[in-house]
């Protein structure tokens, strides 16, 4: 039983107010600085009250960095990564929970351990694979001697190559594996009663029909919660797109382009334009979180699946 106390209520609201200020303060500073002129943003101490130059600074940031195509690229990458993560996580968890095979728990724990291996740790081998995605298969054929055998029999030399650099698949495919999504789906699938599975079998449903017609509709809230997390994660990716793309004009993302707005060492310190550009770039994930927050919370904490 939870005892209500006026003192604890006051402490709780104070803690929540402090947390709200800590979370909102950076966004407010970005908005205020983006609405000020060069003279106002250079003033010490900076004013924390917005000015009237917001749209002027937004226009300057948009024109200077050609943000239109970069936002489209970011949207393509974010949607591709989000979709890939949801599909791959759902299928992985489905196989681990509903199929009985030797080593399935080992497979799950191997996936789960990858939570301790962020992209930055495996960046070199990932880049090597992206430079030639079919390279491991070519190496396997070479080690088994099949390459030489096929060449001696047919005169055809097998040389498989698929370069993912400077391409949308290269920016998307290495990021779609997700231990978090697999774990989230697994925990939900384990709450599905065995009676529902047996009833589906009695109705003649095969594994994939059960997956698409039963599990997917039931896991809609989990899917939306995962989609919210992964969209924000993929939108804010900076290191991987920076490494895999040299053609920044066609494949640069909005987050990468923000660097072009940072004032040079001996240049004009127009941080107001930089903050206006940051405001544009942070707007899409903020809108996604704002519109999806009800399903996001329900998908993470709801117990009445």
C-alpha positions in Angstrom: 0.0 0.0 0.0 1.3 3.4 -1.0 0.8 6.1 1.7 0.1 9.6 0.3 2.0 12.4 2.1 2.0 16.1 1.3 5.7 16.3 2.0 6.5 13.4 -0.4 4.2 15.0 -3.0 6.1 18.3 -2.8 9.4 16.5 -3.1 8.1 14.5 -6.1 6.9 17.5 -7.9 10.2 19.4 -7.2 12.2 16.5 -8.6 9.9 16.3 -11.7 10.3 20.1 -12.2 14.1 19.9 -12.0 14.1 17.0 -14.5 11.9 19.0 -16.8 14.2 22.0 -16.7 17.2 19.8 -17.3 15.6 18.2 -20.4 14.0 21.4 -21.8 16.9 23.8 -21.2 19.1 22.7 -24.2 16.2 22.9 -26.6 15.3 26.4 -25.3 18.8 27.6 -25.7 18.9 26.3 -29.3 15.6 28.0 -30.1 16.6 31.3 -28.4 20.0 31.5 -30.1 18.4 30.6 -33.5 16.1 33.5 -33.2 18.7 36.1 -32.4 20.9 38.3 -34.6 24.7 38.0 -34.8 25.1 40.9 -32.3 22.6 39.4 -29.8 24.0 35.8 -29.9 27.6 37.2 -29.4 26.6 39.2 -26.3 28.0 37.9 -23.0 26.0 36.8 -21.1 23.6 35.7 -23.8 20.0 36.6 -23.4 17.6 33.7 -22.7 14.7 35.5 -24.3 13.9 34.9 -28.1 14.3 37.6 -30.7 12.7 38.1 -34.0 15.3 36.7 -36.5 14.3 33.1 -36.4 13.0 32.7 -40.0 15.8 34.8 -41.3 18.4 32.5 -39.7 16.5 29.4 -40.8 16.5 30.6 -44.4 20.3 31.3 -44.2 21.0 27.8 -42.7 18.8 26.1 -45.3 20.5 27.9 -48.2 24.0 27.6 -47.0 24.0 23.9 -46.4 21.4 22.8 -49.1 19.4 21.1 -46.3 16.6 19.9 -48.6 18.3 16.9 -50.2 20.1 16.1 -47.0 16.9 15.9 -45.0 15.5 13.5 -47.7 18.6 11.4 -47.4 18.3 11.3 -43.6 14.6 10.3 -44.0 15.4 7.5 -46.4 18.1 6.2 -44.1 16.0 6.5 -40.9 13.0 4.8 -42.5 15.1 2.1 -44.0 17.0 1.3 -40.8 13.8 1.5 -38.7 11.9 -0.9 -41.0 14.9 -3.3 -41.2 15.3 -3.4 -37.4 11.6 -4.1 -36.8 11.4 -6.9 -39.4 14.7 -8.5 -38.4 14.0 -8.3 -34.7 10.5 -9.7 -35.1 11.6 -12.6 -37.2 14.6 -13.4 -34.9 12.4 -13.3 -31.8 9.8 -15.4 -33.5 12.4 -18.1 -34.4 13.8 -18.1 -30.9 10.5 -18.4 -29.0 8.3 -20.5 -31.2 10.8 -22.9 -32.9 12.5 -25.7 -30.9 16.0 -26.2 -32.2 19.3 -27.0 -30.7 21.2 -23.9 -29.7 18.3 -21.4 -29.8 19.2 -20.0 -26.3 22.8 -19.8 -27.4 21.7 -17.8 -30.4 19.6 -15.5 -28.3 22.5 -14.8 -25.8 24.9 -14.3 -28.7 22.5 -11.7 -30.1 22.0 -10.2 -26.6 25.8 -9.9 -26.0 26.1 -7.6 -29.0 24.5 -4.9 -26.8 28.0 -4.5 -25.4 29.5 -4.0 -28.8 28.4 -0.6 -30.2 29.1 0.3 -33.9 32.2 2.3 -32.9 33.9 -0.9 -31.6 33.2 -2.9 -34.8 33.6 -0.1 -37.2 36.7 -1.5 -39.0 35.4 -5.0 -39.8 32.0 -3.5 -40.7 33.6 -1.1 -43.1 35.6 -3.9 -44.6 32.5 -5.9 -45.2 30.7 -2.9 -46.7 33.5 -2.3 -49.1 32.8 -5.8 -50.5 29.7 -7.4 -49.1 30.3 -10.7 -51.0 33.9 -10.9 -49.9 33.3 -13.5 -47.2 31.5 -15.8 -49.6 34.4 -15.4 -52.1 36.8 -16.2 -49.3 34.8 -19.3 -48.4 34.8 -20.5 -52.0 38.6 -19.9 -52.2 39.3 -21.8 -49.0 37.2 -24.8 -50.0 38.8 -25.0 -53.4 35.6 -24.5 -55.3 36.8 -21.5 -57.2 39.7 -23.4 -58.7 37.5 -26.5 -59.4 34.8 -24.5 -61.2 37.5 -22.6 -63.2 39.2 -25.9 -64.3 35.9 -27.5 -65.3 34.2 -24.6 -67.0 36.9 -22.0 -67.6 34.8 -19.5 -65.6 36.6 -17.6 -62.8 34.2 -16.7 -59.9 35.0 -13.2 -58.5 32.1 -12.0 -56.4 32.0 -8.3 -55.5 29.4 -5.9 -54.1 30.6 -2.5 -53.1 28.2 -0.8 -50.6 30.2 2.5 -50.3 28.4 5.6 -51.3 25.0 4.0 -51.4 21.8 3.8 -49.4 22.1 0.1 -48.8 25.6 0.7 -47.4 24.2 3.3 -44.9 21.2 1.1 -44.0 22.1 -2.6 -44.0 25.0 -2.5 -41.4 22.7 -0.8 -38.9 19.6 -3.0 -39.0 20.7 -5.7 -36.6 19.3 -4.9 -33.1 19.6 -6.8 -29.9 17.3 -4.4 -28.2 14.5 -5.0 -30.6 15.0 -8.8 -30.5 14.9 -8.7 -26.7 11.7 -6.6 -26.7 9.9 -8.9 -29.1 11.1 -12.0 -27.3 9.7 -10.8 -24.0 6.4 -10.1 -25.6 6.2 -13.3 -27.6 6.8 -15.2 -24.4 3.6 -13.8 -23.0 1.5 -15.4 -25.8 -0.5 -18.3 -24.3 0.2 -21.8 -25.5 -3.6 -22.2 -26.1 -3.5 -19.5 -28.8 -0.6 -21.3 -30.5 -2.5 -24.6 -30.4 -5.7 -23.1 -31.6 -3.8 -21.6 -34.6 -2.4 -25.0 -35.4 -5.8 -26.6 -35.2 -7.1 -24.0 -37.7 -4.5 -25.0 -40.1 -2.2 -22.0 -39.8 1.4 -22.5 -40.8 4.2 -20.7 -39.0 4.3 -17.6 -41.3 0.5 -17.3 -41.3 0.5 -17.4 -37.5 3.3 -14.8 -37.5 1.5 -12.3 -39.8 -2.1 -12.8 -38.8 -1.7 -13.3 -35.0 1.6 -12.1 -33.7 2.0 -9.0 -35.7 -1.5 -7.5 -34.9 -0.9 -8.3 -31.2 2.5 -6.7 -31.1 1.4 -3.5 -32.8 2.2 -1.3 -29.7 5.6 -3.0 -29.3 6.3 -2.3 -32.9 5.4 1.4 -32.6 7.5 1.8 -29.5 10.5 0.2 -31.2 9.9 2.2 -34.3 10.0 5.4 -32.3 13.3 4.5 -30.6 15.0 3.3 -33.8 13.9 6.3 -35.9 15.5 8.7 -33.5 18.6 6.5 -33.3 19.0 6.2 -37.0 18.2 9.9 -37.7 21.0 10.9 -35.3 23.6 8.6 -36.9 26.7 10.6 -37.7 29.8 8.4 -37.6 28.7 5.6 -40.0 27.3 7.8 -42.8 30.5 9.9 -42.4 32.8 6.9 -42.9 30.9 5.1 -45.7 30.2 8.2 -47.9 32.7 10.3 -49.8 30.0 11.6 -52.2 28.6 14.0 -49.6 26.7 16.0 -52.3 24.4 13.0 -53.2 24.5 10.9 -50.0 25.2 13.3 -47.2 22.8 13.4 -44.3 21.4 16.3 -42.4 23.3 15.5 -39.2 26.6 15.4 -41.2 25.7 18.7 -42.9 25.4 20.4 -39.6 29.2 20.6 -39.5 29.1 23.0 -42.4 27.3 25.5 -40.3 29.9 25.5 -37.5 31.8 28.8 -37.7 35.4 28.5 -38.9 38.2 29.4 -36.5 38.8 32.8 -38.2 35.3 33.2 -39.7 32.2 35.0 -38.5 30.9 33.5 -35.3 27.3 33.3 -36.6 26.1 30.8 -34.0 22.6 32.0 -34.6 22.6 30.4 -38.0 24.2 27.2 -36.6 21.5 27.0 -34.0 18.8 27.6 -36.6 20.1 24.7 -38.6 20.2 22.5 -35.5 16.6 23.4 -34.9 15.6 22.3 -38.4 17.5 19.0 -38.0 16.1 18.1 -34.6 12.5 18.9 -35.6 11.7 15.5 -37.4 12.6 13.2 -34.4 10.9 15.6 -32.0 7.7 15.4 -34.1 8.0 11.6 -34.3 8.4 11.3 -30.5 5.5 13.8 -29.9 3.1 12.0 -32.1 4.1 8.5 -31.1 4.6 9.1 -27.3 1.3 7.4 -26.4 2.1 4.2 -28.2 5.7 4.4 -27.2 4.8 4.4 -23.4 2.1 1.8 -23.9 4.4 -0.5 -25.8 7.1 -0.4 -23.2 5.1 -0.6 -19.9 1.7 -2.1 -20.8 1.1 -5.4 -19.1 -2.3 -6.4 -20.5 -1.0 -7.8 -23.8 
